[in-house]
Amino acid sequence: MSALDNAIEILRCFSPQQPEVSNADVIRLTGKPKSSTSRLLRQLKECGLLEQDATTRRYRPGLLVFELGRLHRAQNDFVAIAEQHLRTVCATTGHTGYVAVLDGDEQVVLRVVRGTNPLQVVSPPGVRTPAFATSNGRAMLARLNDADIRARLPRPFPVVSPTAPRNVTELMARIADIRRTGYSSTSDESLPGVGSLGFAVSNRDSNETIGVALSFPSQLTSTKERARLWQILRAMAVELGRLADDPVWLALDDAVPVRKAAAR
């Protein structure tokens, strides 16, 4: 493994739940030797990717990471457009919405739009979740070919919850339905008590794909209400598809899979 791979592995130790790490944390999380870990942490600090608290000696992401993150956010116009449309959907429905991207077998949250409903479970930006167990994650997987999907999946196939796909066969059956309708749904999969509706859209110019989801209390949201939510979300998907020149949504623009899909 190269020095760059090792450095990236260290940077992946940080998360919203663990914004700071010690030398011992990194050794435990990566399994790397103490000597090489200390050297890499020192080098990452010297180049500005990490900072070190003078009192606790714990490391946190440095100013360079922040600057690169701001640059990514400023340049990612497609995500910004999706977020703008999602704000309208969330204001209309009261539910919380997400914009995410696919990274290997995980989806990574980029933007969160909070709803106004009192019952909320919010996953902040940066959170990673198994893509096969989320609505927008599965929708993004559905944009890949079958071989690529299978190559990304962890082995053995993990059991996340009783309602999530339990094996590759179950996942591919749901993928086939998403490809037909453009729509994806979950109920108590990655988070208990939370359901979601999601879709994916691809920008033909940049060749980037994002996933958009709307989450809601699964037990308090009726089949009829889910159908209404999907009608609202689907209108957003069609509009984004037109703006992005997405052939999938251009083809689905005239289709009417709303009632059947949202009832599942």
Secondary structure, 3 states (H helix, E strand, C coil): CCHHHHHHHHHCCCECCECCECHHHHHHHHCCCHHHHHHHHHHHHHCCCEEECCCCCCEEECHHHHHHHHHHHHHCHHHHHHHHHHHHHHHHHCCEEEEEEEECCEEEEEEEECCCCCCCCCCCCCCEEEHHHCHHHHHHHCCCCHHHHHHHCCCCCCCCCCCCCCCHHHHHHHHHHHHHHCCEEEECCCCCCEEEEEEEEEECCCCEEEEEEEEEECCCCCHHHHHHHHHHHHHHHHHHHHHHCCHHHHHHCCCCCHHHHHCC
